[in-house]
Amino acid sequence: ISINRYTENHMYKLKAAEWRPQHFKWEVKDRVGTITLNRPERKNPLTFESYAELRDIFHKLQYAEDVRAVVFTGEGGNFCSGGDVHEIIGPLTKMDMTGLITFTRMTGNLVKEMRTCPQPIISAVDGICAGAGAIISMSSDLRYGTPECKTAFLFVRVGLAGCDMGACAILPRIIGQGRASELFYTGRAMTAQEGHAWGYYNELVPKDKLLERAQAMAKEIADGPAFAHSMTKKCLHQEWNQTIEQALETEAEAQAICMQTKDFTRAYNAFVAKQ
């Protein structure tokens, strides 16, 4: 009984609105959680601490009852410039292999938590979206950009491979193998217009409407069937590595489970009542 009470009261009923992150802004409204990177003077770079805190907040979201969708954005006209040159890049050049693999696994875990948390994630991208910032937008479920935004997987520019934080697995699935390869090998920025034409951005929105558009879509998702949306996200993620036969069975099981929910019953009754 004590275990059941702990599970009920603590693990499955976290109030995300009460969270107070130290390294970025967090707000919950209308069941939409908004993450805002807030170091605009440096174009919102990440640090060791913000990486870890982002990883942890996406992990906890599986237990949050008051968040059904997440918006990710940045302050001051830029999304995220990647790892902070002085607080991350410099220290990495002095680490031994143990420290380096600990860091790269930790950054990869941020992507894993983003992809496996049940809430759909929407990135609202303006200005610079580079390095780890590009990875965050890539790892989101939907992306809205401004006509001025520039997205760069620029790891080659600092002598690193393009295969960072799952990029070689995820980006080709979004924009195609050849286009992703070009961006990885050259490190050049993808323009907003290219990103929209290639399917990276769902829509390009004027600067002054960007966050409003992303949050409106997040609210639309949040107002829908939460369990079904989480199942859709899970299947989109899991079926990358499945055969068609396996995917059909996965979706048969997923849909049968959804058919047992109250959301399905309410939708049926509303249709019958012409509501």
Residue pairs with C-beta under 8 A, 6 or more apart in sequence:
11 63
12 63
12 65
13 63
13 65
14 60
14 63
14 64
14 65
15 64
15 65
15 66
16 26
16 28
16 33
16 60
16 61
16 64
16 66
16 67
17 28
17 66
19 26
19 57
19 60
20 26
21 53
21 57
22 49
22 53
23 47
23 49
23 50
23 53
23 54
24 35
24 36
24 37
24 38
24 50
24 53
24 54
25 34
25 35
25 36
25 37
25 38
25 75
26 33
26 34
26 35
26 36
26 57
27 33
27 34
27 36
28 34
28 66
28 67
30 219
30 222
31 66
31 67
31 68
31 69
31 219
31 222
31 223
32 67
32 68
32 69
32 70
32 71
32 215
32 218
32 219
32 222
33 61
33 64
33 67
33 69
33 70
33 71
33 119
34 70
34 71
34 72
34 73
34 215
35 54
35 57
35 70
35 71
35 72
35 73
36 73
36 74
36 75
37 44
37 46
37 50
37 73
37 74
37 75
37 79
37 80
38 44
38 74
38 75
39 45
39 75
40 74
40 75
40 76
40 77
40 78
41 76
42 81
42 84
43 74
43 76
43 78
43 80
43 81
43 127
43 128
44 74
44 75
44 76
44 78
44 79
44 80
44 81
44 133
45 80
45 81
45 82
45 83
45 84
45 85
45 87
45 88
46 54
46 80
46 82
46 83
46 84
46 88
46 132
46 133
47 83
47 84
47 87
47 88
48 87
48 88
48 91
48 103
51 106
51 107
51 110
51 132
52 106
54 110
55 106
55 109
55 110
55 113
56 113
58 110
58 113
58 114
58 117
59 113
59 117
61 67
61 70
61 117
61 118
61 119
62 116
62 117
62 118
64 119
67 119
67 222
68 119
68 221
68 222
68 226
68 229
69 119
69 120
69 121
69 122
69 218
69 219
69 221
69 222
70 117
70 119
70 120
70 121
70 122
70 218
71 121
71 122
71 123
71 124
71 211
71 214
71 215
71 218
72 121
72 122
72 123
72 124
72 136
72 137
72 140
73 79
73 123
73 124
73 125
73 126
73 210
73 211
73 214
74 80
74 126
74 127
74 133
76 127
77 126
77 127
77 207
78 126
78 127
78 128
78 129
79 123
79 124
79 125
79 126
79 127
79 128
79 129
79 133
79 136
79 137
79 149
80 128
80 129
80 130
80 131
80 132
80 133
80 136
81 128
81 130
81 131
81 133
82 130
82 131
82 132
82 133
82 134
82 154
83 89
83 131
83 132
89 158
92 100
92 103
95 103
104 164
107 132
107 164
107 165
108 165
108 166
110 136
110 139
110 165
111 135
111 139
111 165
111 166
111 170
114 121
114 136
114 139
114 140
115 139
115 237
116 234
116 237
118 226
118 229
118 230
118 233
118 234
119 229
119 230
119 233
120 141
120 142
120 218
120 221
120 229
120 233
121 139
121 140
121 141
121 142
122 140
122 141
122 142
122 143
122 144
122 214
122 217
122 218
123 136
123 137
123 140
123 142
123 143
123 144
123 214
124 144
124 210
124 211
124 213
124 214
124 215
125 137
125 143
125 144
125 145
125 146
125 149
125 151
125 201
125 210
126 145
126 146
126 148
126 149
126 207
126 210
127 146
127 148
127 149
127 150
128 149
128 150
128 152
129 137
129 145
129 149
129 150
129 151
129 152
130 150
130 151
130 152
130 154
130 189
131 152
131 153
131 154
131 155
132 164
132 165
134 151
134 152
134 153
134 154
135 153
135 164
135 165
135 166
135 167
137 143
137 151
138 167
138 170
138 171
138 174
138 200
139 165
139 166
139 170
141 233
141 236
142 202
142 217
143 195
143 200
143 201
143 202
144 201
144 202
144 203
144 204
144 205
144 210
144 213
144 214
144 217
145 151
145 192
145 195
145 196
145 201
145 203
145 204
145 205
145 210
146 192
146 204
146 205
146 206
146 207
146 210
147 192
147 193
147 204
147 206
148 192
148 207
149 192
149 195
150 189
150 190
150 191
150 192
151 189
151 190
151 192
151 195
151 200
152 183
152 187
152 188
152 189
152 190
153 162
153 164
153 167
153 171
153 183
153 184
153 187
154 187
154 189
155 161
155 162
155 164
155 184
155 187
156 162
156 184
156 185
156 186
156 187
157 187
161 184
162 168
162 183
162 184
162 185
162 187
163 184
167 180
167 184
168 180
168 184
169 240
171 180
171 183
171 184
172 180
172 181
173 240
174 180
174 198
174 199
174 200
175 195
175 198
175 199
175 200
176 198
179 198
182 188
183 190
190 198
190 200
192 201
192 204
193 204
194 200
195 201
196 203
196 204
203 213
205 213
221 229
225 258
225 261
225 263
225 264
225 267
226 263
227 258
227 261
227 263
228 258
228 261
228 263
228 264
231 254
231 257
231 258
234 254
235 247
235 250
235 251
235 254
238 250
239 246
239 247
239 250
239 251
242 250
258 264
